[in-house]
């Protein structure tokens, strides 16, 4: 009798697993596959917008949506642009393309970062950002969330 019950339970579990697998395959088949498409933009095709609450800084989103979540964007700063102590909700990973960026964490000496340099700023970390006078700065940044710039008090 115990063997019959065990066999019945195994058969029932097998049917449940088969039904779940069938449902998953049916759902997958019902959704069309996402089309693969390349995105190619020349520098002249980039759409630049002013970064709110800053003078001399602009942003061009390469992928994602800067207002809603993770995204990648280019930023350019006129030489001599300085953004005082501030934070961003999202973490950012940046690479300097041209010019010399000057990044300073609260309570630390700022560091000059030339072309090819990398910097990571965790979300909510107070820091300053500047572009050294004499040349425009361009950076590329991957953001973990939406872009914001919140002025901070020292």
N, C-alpha and C positions, 0 to 999 in steps of 0.2 A: 504494500500500500504506500509506503514512504517513497519508493522508487517512482510510482505513478505520480505522486504529488510533485516530486522533484522534476520529473519530466514535463509535467504540466507547467510549472513555474518557468523552466528554461524555455519552453516553446512560447509562452506568453511574452517573456522578455525579448525573445528573438523577433517576434511580431512587432513589438513596440519599437525596437531598434530599426527594423526594416521600414516601418511606416515613417519614422523620423527622417531616415535617409532619403526616402522617396519624396517627402515633403520638401526637404532642403534642395534636392535636385530640381524639383518642379519650380520652386521659387527662383532658383538660379537661372533656369531656362526662360522664365517669364521676364526677367530683367535683361534688356539689351546690354551687351558689353559696351563699356565706355570707349568711345572712339579715341584712338591714339592720334595726337596731332602735335606737331612741333610748333614752337613759338620762336620766331626770329624777328628781332627789332634792331634797327641801326640806332646809333646814338641820336641821330636827328629825329627819330620816331618816338623817343621817350617822352612821356608827358610829365612835365615838372610842375609841382604845385608848392606854394609857400608852406613852410612848416608853421603851424599856429604858434603864436606867442614868441616868435623869434624874428630877428632881423638878419638878413643875409644868409638864410638857410632854406633850401628847397629839397623836396623828396620826389622820387619817381618809383612807383611800385612795380616790381618785376613780376611777382606772382602773389597770389592770395589777396586778401582784403585788409588793408591797414586799419580800417575802422571796426572790423569785426573779429579778427583773430590772427593766427600765425600768418606770416608773410615775409617776403624778401623785398628789400628796397635799396635803391641808391639814394644817397644824400650828398648834396654839394653845398659847400660853405664858401662865401667870399672870404678872401684872405683878411685876417684880423677879426673875424666873427668870434664873439665870445658868448656862450650860454652859461649864465651863472648857476650855482648849485641847484640841482634838480634831481628828480627820480623819474623812472618809467615803471609802470606796473609789470610789464613783460621783461624777461631777460633778453639780451641781445648779444650776437656774435658778429663782429665787424672786421673787415679787411680794408686797409687804407690803399686806395688806388693811386691818387695823386695828392701832392701837397704834404704838409706836416700837421697832423692832428695833435692836440695837446689835451690829454685826458687826466683829470685829477680826482682822486677819491677823497671824500671828506677827511680832513686831518692829515693828508699825505701830500707830498710834493707832486705836482703834475709831471707827467712823463710825455716827452715828444715821441711821436710815432710816425715815421716816414712811410713812403710807398712800400707795400709788401708786408707791413706790420699787421698784427692781429690783436684785437682786444675783446674781452668778454666782460659784460656788465650784468650782474644778477639783477633781477627785478627788485625794485624798492631800495636800491643802493644809492645814497646821495653822492653825486659827482658833478664835476664841471666838464664842459666840452668846449673846445676852441679850435680854430684853424689859424695856424701861425701866419702872421702878416707876410705879404710878399707873393703869395700864390694861392689860387683857389684850391680847395681840398675836395676830393671826391672819395666816398667810402661806399662799400656794399655791406648791408646788414641783414642777417636772418633774425627775425623776431619770433619769440615763443608765443606771442599773443598780439592783441591789438596795440596800435601805437598811441601813446599819450605822453605828455610832457608836463610834469607837475613841479612847479617851483618849490624849493625847499628852503627852510631857514637853517642857518649854520648851527 
